[in-house]
Amino acid sequence: MTQTAHPKRADTAASASPRGGLAARVSLGRLFQPMPMEFLLISFSALLLTVFGLVMVLSATSATTTKGPLDEVLKQGVFAVIGIPLMFLVSRLPVSLIKRLAWVGLVLGLCLQLLVFTPLGIEDMGNRNWIKIAGYTMQPSEFLKLALAIWVAFVLLRKQTRLNTWHQVFIPVVPVSALAIGTVVAGNDLGTAMVMVLIVLGCLFFSGVRLRLFILPLLLGAVAVFGYAFTSDNRMKRILAAFNPEDCDIANECYQATHGMWGMASGGVFGVGLGNSQEKYGWLPAAANDYIFAIVGEELGLIGCVLVLGLFTAFAVGAFHIIRKTDDPFIRVAAGGITLWIVGQALFNIGVVIRIFPVMGVPLPFMSQGGTALLSVLLACGVLLAFARTIPASGAAAEAGAKRAQRTPRRAPARTGSITG
């Protein structure tokens, strides 16, 4: 005689079948899967630099603000509160979706940048690279940097097998990149344009393009920069002042650079104390923006400067580990462009403060006052974190995660089918 199992009992048995138990263990394994070292280095360094930047913005603006000591830092804090969750949200995006957004991001970035030439545009000290919408000021070129890095990586991915000839490398990368950079140059923002050139060159380098193909774009870029500099007497004075500081006019073109160096020198090893800067009392222009590293050196001394450099070094180590470990050419090229943008811009900014480079007007990533700059760099970190998730964890960490999943008690599978008697 054959008895059919009770329907309810059969449903219970199916839910406890080996296949169901395997699915539960896989989900639990994902829950306990450790984050790669690259993810931790990038996320922690970005968070610490952002918090450090908020503290320094509060210190740098408290002396000159007319609306209350917390007004400026609260504005910056709003962008930090928005940008940090967005960073982790972007880190959950699949790489395939980031690839599909390449063209959309570039077109939107260009459209935003072109708005600076409309009545919405704002000009400040000869530069026209800001727009004001609904009472909020933003700098579209900051978002254009991220869009350009992802777009160049996507295009070079499509041409991966044809990068041995110059026309396959340069078309459409060079013309479109020149258009994007040209919109920034048209607003007289040479510093941002140089950072964007660095992004494009970084993407080309990490794509595996032969080095001899860099000669022509480097020569053209150098000619364009020098030609653009020679058209402005103010730019030429700033460039010459960087290489001949003894003969420059402290009251005019060397005023900002000189006070930045005075602030760094007065800090010594331990600094004059947080909040005790003298240069921020109207002596140092852009103390909370381009010259915030000078305030760090004055108030926190050599120790504070080394801490900032150490955090940027940790960020760079995590990013370059992604470039080295990934097998995806898109990830390698995009991560290379973003890394050179953030690390290169930080070196430019610090080099300006210590008078290695002429004044270029580029902010210190994560730390300088400016909501758009902070938001764009946090979004770029989110893209890097999304790339880091594709890197397998180290052997020891992966083994620890597997052991955690195996400790979960398993239910014995119930018998299904018929009972013969």
C-alpha positions as CSV (number, residue, x, y, z in Angstrom):
1,M,0.0,0.0,0.0
2,T,1.3,3.5,-0.9
3,Q,0.5,6.5,1.2
4,T,1.0,10.0,-0.2
5,A,2.7,12.5,2.2
6,H,0.5,15.2,3.7
7,P,0.5,18.4,1.5
8,K,1.4,20.6,4.4
9,R,4.2,18.3,5.4
10,A,5.5,18.3,1.9
11,D,5.6,22.1,1.8
12,T,7.5,22.1,5.0
13,A,9.9,19.6,3.7
14,A,10.5,21.5,0.5
15,S,11.3,24.7,2.4
16,A,13.9,22.7,4.3
17,S,15.3,21.0,1.3
18,P,19.0,21.0,0.6
19,R,18.6,23.6,-2.1
20,G,16.8,26.0,0.2
21,G,19.4,25.5,2.9
22,L,22.1,26.2,0.3
23,A,20.4,29.5,-0.7
24,A,20.2,30.5,3.0
25,R,23.9,29.8,3.5
26,V,24.9,31.7,0.4
27,S,22.9,34.8,1.6
28,L,24.5,34.5,5.0
29,G,27.9,34.2,3.4
30,R,27.3,37.5,1.6
31,L,26.2,39.1,4.8
32,F,29.4,38.1,6.6
33,Q,31.7,38.6,3.5
34,P,34.5,40.9,4.7
35,M,35.2,44.1,2.8
36,P,38.5,44.2,0.8
37,M,41.4,46.1,2.2
38,E,41.0,48.6,-0.7
39,F,37.4,49.4,0.3
40,L,38.5,50.1,3.9
41,L,41.4,52.3,3.0
42,I,39.5,54.5,0.6
43,S,36.3,54.8,2.8
44,F,38.1,55.5,6.1
45,S,40.6,58.0,4.6
46,A,37.8,59.8,2.8
47,L,35.7,60.0,5.9
48,L,38.6,61.2,8.1
49,L,39.6,63.8,5.6
50,T,36.0,65.1,5.3
51,V,35.7,65.4,9.1
52,F,39.1,67.0,9.4
53,G,38.1,69.4,6.6
54,L,35.0,70.4,8.5
55,V,37.0,71.2,11.6
56,M,39.5,73.3,9.6
57,V,36.7,75.1,7.7
58,L,35.1,76.0,11.1
59,S,38.5,77.3,12.3
60,A,39.3,79.2,9.1
61,T,35.9,80.9,8.8
62,S,35.1,81.7,12.4
63,A,37.3,84.8,12.4
64,T,35.8,86.6,9.4
65,T,32.2,85.4,9.1
66,T,29.5,88.0,9.8
67,K,26.6,85.6,10.2
68,G,27.8,83.6,13.2
69,P,30.8,81.3,13.7
70,L,28.9,78.2,12.6
71,D,27.3,79.6,9.5
72,E,29.9,78.5,7.0
73,V,30.7,75.1,8.5
74,L,27.0,74.3,8.6
75,K,26.7,74.9,4.9
76,Q,29.7,72.7,4.3
77,G,28.3,70.1,6.7
78,V,25.1,69.9,4.7
79,F,27.0,68.7,1.6
80,A,29.0,66.3,3.8
81,V,25.7,64.8,5.2
82,I,24.4,64.4,1.7
83,G,27.7,63.3,0.1
84,I,28.7,60.5,2.6
85,P,25.5,58.5,2.2
86,L,25.6,59.0,-1.6
87,M,29.2,57.7,-1.5
88,F,28.1,54.4,0.0
89,L,24.9,54.3,-2.1
90,V,27.0,54.6,-5.3
91,S,29.4,51.9,-3.9
92,R,26.5,49.5,-4.2
93,L,26.0,50.1,-7.9
94,P,27.0,47.3,-10.3
95,V,29.9,48.2,-12.6
96,S,27.7,47.4,-15.6
97,L,25.3,50.3,-14.6
98,I,28.3,52.7,-14.2
99,K,29.4,51.8,-17.8
100,R,25.9,52.5,-19.1
101,L,25.8,55.9,-17.5
102,A,29.1,57.0,-19.2
103,W,27.5,58.9,-22.1
104,V,24.6,60.2,-20.0
105,G,27.0,61.6,-17.4
106,L,29.2,63.3,-19.9
107,V,26.3,65.0,-21.7
108,L,24.7,66.2,-18.5
109,G,28.1,67.5,-17.3
110,L,28.7,69.4,-20.5
111,C,25.2,70.9,-20.3
112,L,25.7,72.0,-16.7
113,Q,29.1,73.5,-17.6
114,L,27.6,75.5,-20.5
115,L,25.2,77.1,-18.1
116,V,28.1,79.3,-16.8
117,F,27.8,81.3,-20.0
118,T,24.1,82.0,-19.5
119,P,22.6,84.6,-17.1
120,L,22.9,81.9,-14.4
121,G,26.7,82.1,-14.5
122,I,28.7,83.9,-11.8
123,E,32.1,85.5,-12.3
124,D,34.6,85.8,-9.5
125,M,38.1,87.4,-9.9
126,G,38.0,86.9,-13.6
127,N,36.9,83.3,-13.6
128,R,33.4,82.4,-14.8
129,N,32.9,78.8,-13.7
130,W,30.0,78.9,-11.2
131,I,26.2,79.0,-11.6
132,K,23.6,80.0,-9.1
133,I,20.3,78.1,-9.1
134,A,17.6,78.7,-6.4
135,G,20.0,80.6,-4.2
136,Y,22.7,77.8,-4.3
137,T,26.0,78.3,-6.0
138,M,27.7,75.3,-7.7
139,Q,30.7,74.6,-9.8
140,P,29.7,72.3,-12.7
141,S,33.3,71.6,-13.7
142,E,33.7,69.5,-10.6
143,F,31.1,67.0,-11.8
144,L,32.5,67.2,-15.3
145,K,35.8,65.7,-14.0
146,L,34.1,62.5,-12.8
147,A,32.0,62.2,-15.9
148,L,35.0,62.7,-18.1
149,A,37.0,59.9,-16.3
150,I,34.2,57.4,-16.6
151,W,33.4,58.3,-20.3
152,V,37.1,58.0,-21.4
153,A,37.4,54.6,-19.7
154,F,34.2,53.4,-21.4
155,V,35.3,54.5,-24.8
156,L,38.8,53.0,-24.4
157,L,37.2,49.8,-23.3
158,R,35.3,49.6,-26.6
159,K,38.6,50.1,-28.4
160,Q,40.7,47.8,-26.2
161,T,42.0,45.7,-29.1
162,R,42.7,48.7,-31.4
163,L,44.8,50.9,-29.2
164,N,48.0,50.4,-31.2
165,T,47.2,53.0,-33.7
166,W,47.0,56.7,-32.9
167,H,43.7,57.5,-34.6
168,Q,41.9,54.7,-32.7
169,V,43.3,56.2,-29.5
170,F,42.6,59.8,-30.2
171,I,39.2,59.6,-31.8
172,P,36.8,60.4,-30.2
173,V,38.7,60.7,-26.9
174,V,40.8,63.7,-27.7
175,P,38.2,65.9,-29.6
176,V,35.5,65.3,-27.0
177,S,37.9,65.8,-24.1
178,A,39.2,69.0,-25.7
179,L,35.6,70.2,-26.0
180,A,34.9,69.5,-22.3
181,I,38.2,71.1,-21.2
182,G,37.7,74.0,-23.6
183,T,34.4,74.9,-21.9
184,V,36.4,75.2,-18.6
185,V,39.2,77.2,-20.3
186,A,36.6,79.6,-21.8
187,G,35.6,80.4,-18.2
188,N,39.3,81.3,-17.5
189,D,39.8,78.5,-15.0
190,L,43.2,77.2,-16.0
191,G,43.8,75.2,-12.8
192,T,40.7,73.0,-13.2
193,A,41.5,72.6,-16.9
194,M,45.0,71.3,-16.0
195,V,43.4,68.8,-13.6
196,M,41.1,67.5,-16.4
197,V,44.1,67.1,-18.7
198,L,45.7,65.0,-16.0
199,I,42.5,62.8,-15.9
200,V,42.6,62.2,-19.6
201,L,46.3,61.4,-19.6
202,G,45.9,59.1,-16.6
203,C,43.1,57.2,-18.4
204,L,45.2,56.8,-21.5
205,F,48.2,55.6,-19.5
206,F,46.3,53.0,-17.6
207,S,44.6,51.8,-20.7
208,G,48.0,50.5,-22.0
209,V,48.4,53.0,-24.8
210,R,52.0,53.0,-26.0
211,L,54.0,55.8,-24.5
212,R,55.2,57.2,-27.8
213,L,51.6,58.2,-28.5
214,F,51.7,60.6,-25.6
215,I,54.3,62.8,-27.2
216,L,52.0,64.7,-29.5
217,P,49.2,65.4,-26.9
218,L,51.8,66.4,-24.3
219,L,53.4,68.9,-26.8
220,L,50.1,70.3,-27.8
221,G,49.0,70.6,-24.2
222,A,52.2,72.4,-23.2
223,V,51.9,74.8,-26.1
224,A,48.2,75.5,-25.2
225,V,49.1,76.2,-21.6
226,F,51.9,78.5,-22.4
227,G,49.9,80.3,-25.0
228,Y,47.0,80.7,-22.6
229,A,49.4,82.0,-19.9
230,F,51.1,84.5,-22.2
231,T,47.7,86.1,-23.0
232,S,47.3,87.3,-19.5
233,D,49.8,89.6,-17.7
234,N,48.5,88.5,-14.3
235,R,49.0,84.8,-15.1
236,M,52.6,85.4,-16.3
237,K,53.4,87.3,-13.1
238,R,52.1,84.5,-10.9
239,I,54.1,81.9,-12.9
240,L,57.3,83.9,-12.8
241,A,56.8,84.6,-9.1
242,A,56.7,80.9,-8.3
243,F,60.2,80.5,-9.9
244,N,61.7,83.8,-8.6
245,P,60.0,84.6,-5.3
246,E,62.8,87.0,-4.2
247,D,61.9,89.6,-6.9
248,C,58.1,89.4,-6.8
249,D,55.9,92.1,-5.4
250,I,54.6,91.0,-2.0
251,A,51.9,93.7,-2.1
252,N,50.4,92.4,-5.3
253,E,50.9,89.1,-7.2
254,C,52.9,87.5,-4.4
255,Y,50.6,88.6,-1.5
256,Q,48.7,85.4,-1.2
257,A,51.6,83.1,-1.7
258,T,53.7,85.0,0.8
259,H,51.1,85.0,3.6
260,G,50.6,81.3,3.0
261,M,54.2,80.6,3.6
262,W,54.3,82.9,6.6
263,G,51.4,80.9,8.1
264,M,53.2,77.6,7.4
265,A,56.4,78.9,8.9
266,S,54.8,80.2,12.1
267,G,53.3,76.8,12.9
268,G,56.6,75.0,13.5
269,V,56.3,71.4,14.6
270,F,53.3,71.5,16.9
271,G,51.5,74.6,15.6
272,V,50.0,77.6,17.4
273,G,46.9,75.6,18.5
274,L,43.6,74.8,16.8
275,G,41.7,78.1,16.3
276,N,44.7,80.3,17.0
277,S,45.7,81.2,13.5
278,Q,46.6,84.9,12.8
279,E,46.6,84.6,9.0
280,K,42.9,83.8,8.9
281,Y,42.0,87.3,10.3
282,G,41.8,88.7,6.8
283,W,45.5,88.5,6.0
284,L,45.4,85.3,3.9
285,P,42.8,85.4,1.0
286,A,40.9,82.1,0.5
287,A,42.0,80.8,3.8
288,A,39.2,78.3,3.9
289,N,39.4,77.4,0.2
290,D,42.6,77.1,-1.8
291,Y,44.9,77.8,1.2
292,I,43.3,75.7,3.9
293,F,46.5,73.6,4.1
294,A,48.3,76.8,5.2
295,I,45.9,77.1,8.1
296,V,46.5,73.4,8.9
297,G,50.3,74.1,9.0
298,E,49.9,77.2,11.1
299,E,47.5,75.8,13.7
300,L,48.6,72.1,13.8
301,G,52.1,72.5,12.6
302,L,54.2,69.8,11.0
303,I,52.2,67.1,12.8
304,G,48.9,68.2,11.2
305,C,50.5,68.5,7.8
306,V,51.9,64.9,8.1
307,L,48.5,63.6,9.2
308,V,46.9,65.1,6.1
309,L,49.6,63.7,3.8
310,G,49.3,60.3,5.5
311,L,45.5,60.2,4.9
312,F,46.0,61.0,1.2
313,T,48.7,58.4,1.0
314,A,46.3,55.8,2.5
315,F,43.7,56.8,-0.1
316,A,46.2,56.5,-2.9
317,V,47.4,53.1,-1.7
318,G,43.9,51.7,-1.7
319,A,43.1,53.2,-5.1
320,F,46.3,51.9,-6.7
321,H,45.6,48.4,-5.3
322,I,42.3,48.4,-7.2
323,I,44.2,49.3,-10.4
324,R,46.8,46.6,-9.8
325,K,44.4,43.8,-8.8
326,T,41.5,44.2,-11.2
327,D,41.1,42.2,-14.4
328,D,38.5,44.6,-15.8
329,P,40.1,47.1,-18.2
330,F,37.2,49.6,-17.6
331,I,37.8,49.5,-13.8
332,R,41.5,49.9,-14.3
333,V,41.2,52.9,-16.6
334,A,38.4,54.7,-14.7
335,A,40.1,54.1,-11.3
336,G,43.3,55.4,-12.7
337,G,41.7,58.6,-14.0
338,I,39.8,59.2,-10.7
339,T,42.9,58.5,-8.6
340,L,45.1,60.9,-10.5
341,W,42.4,63.5,-10.3
342,I,42.1,63.4,-6.5
343,V,45.7,62.7,-5.6
344,G,47.1,65.0,-8.4
345,Q,44.8,67.9,-7.3
346,A,45.9,67.4,-3.7
347,L,49.5,67.6,-4.8
348,F,48.8,70.7,-6.9
349,N,47.1,72.4,-4.0
350,I,49.8,71.6,-1.4
351,G,52.5,72.5,-4.0
352,V,50.9,75.9,-4.4
353,V,50.8,76.5,-0.7
354,I,54.5,75.7,-0.2
355,R,55.4,77.6,-3.4
356,I,56.4,74.8,-5.7
357,F,53.7,75.7,-8.2
358,P,52.2,79.1,-9.2
359,V,48.8,79.9,-7.8
360,M,46.3,77.8,-9.8
361,G,43.1,78.1,-7.8
362,V,42.4,74.4,-7.2
363,P,40.8,73.3,-3.9
364,L,42.3,70.6,-1.6
365,P,40.0,67.5,-2.1
366,F,37.7,66.7,0.9
367,M,39.0,69.6,3.0
368,S,38.6,72.9,1.2
369,Q,35.4,74.9,1.6
370,G,33.0,74.3,-1.3
371,G,30.0,72.1,-1.4
372,T,30.2,71.1,-5.0
373,A,33.8,70.1,-4.8
374,L,33.2,68.0,-1.7
375,L,30.1,66.3,-3.2
376,S,31.8,65.5,-6.5
377,V,34.9,64.0,-4.8
378,L,32.7,61.9,-2.5
379,L,30.7,60.6,-5.5
380,A,34.1,59.7,-7.1
381,C,35.0,57.8,-4.0
382,G,31.7,55.9,-4.2
383,V,32.7,54.8,-7.8
384,L,36.1,53.6,-6.5
385,L,34.3,51.7,-3.7
386,A,32.0,50.1,-6.2
387,F,35.2,49.0,-8.1
388,A,36.8,47.8,-4.8
389,R,33.8,45.5,-4.2
390,T,34.8,43.5,-7.3
391,I,38.2,42.8,-5.8
392,P,38.2,39.5,-3.8
393,A,39.1,39.8,-0.2
394,S,42.5,38.5,1.0
395,G,42.8,34.8,1.8
396,A,42.7,35.2,5.6
397,A,39.7,37.5,5.5
398,A,37.8,35.3,3.1
399,E,38.5,32.2,5.2
400,A,37.2,34.0,8.3
401,G,34.0,35.0,6.5
402,A,33.5,31.4,5.4
403,K,33.9,30.1,8.9
404,R,31.3,32.6,10.2
405,A,28.8,31.3,7.7
406,Q,29.6,27.7,8.5
407,R,28.9,28.2,12.2
408,T,25.2,28.8,11.4
409,P,23.1,25.7,12.4
410,R,21.6,23.9,9.5
411,R,18.3,22.1,9.6
412,A,18.3,18.5,8.6
413,P,16.5,17.9,5.3
414,A,13.1,16.2,5.6
415,R,12.1,13.2,3.5
416,T,9.7,13.7,0.6
417,G,7.9,11.4,-1.7
418,S,5.9,8.3,-0.9
419,I,5.9,5.8,2.0
420,T,5.6,2.1,0.9
421,G,4.1,-0.4,3.2
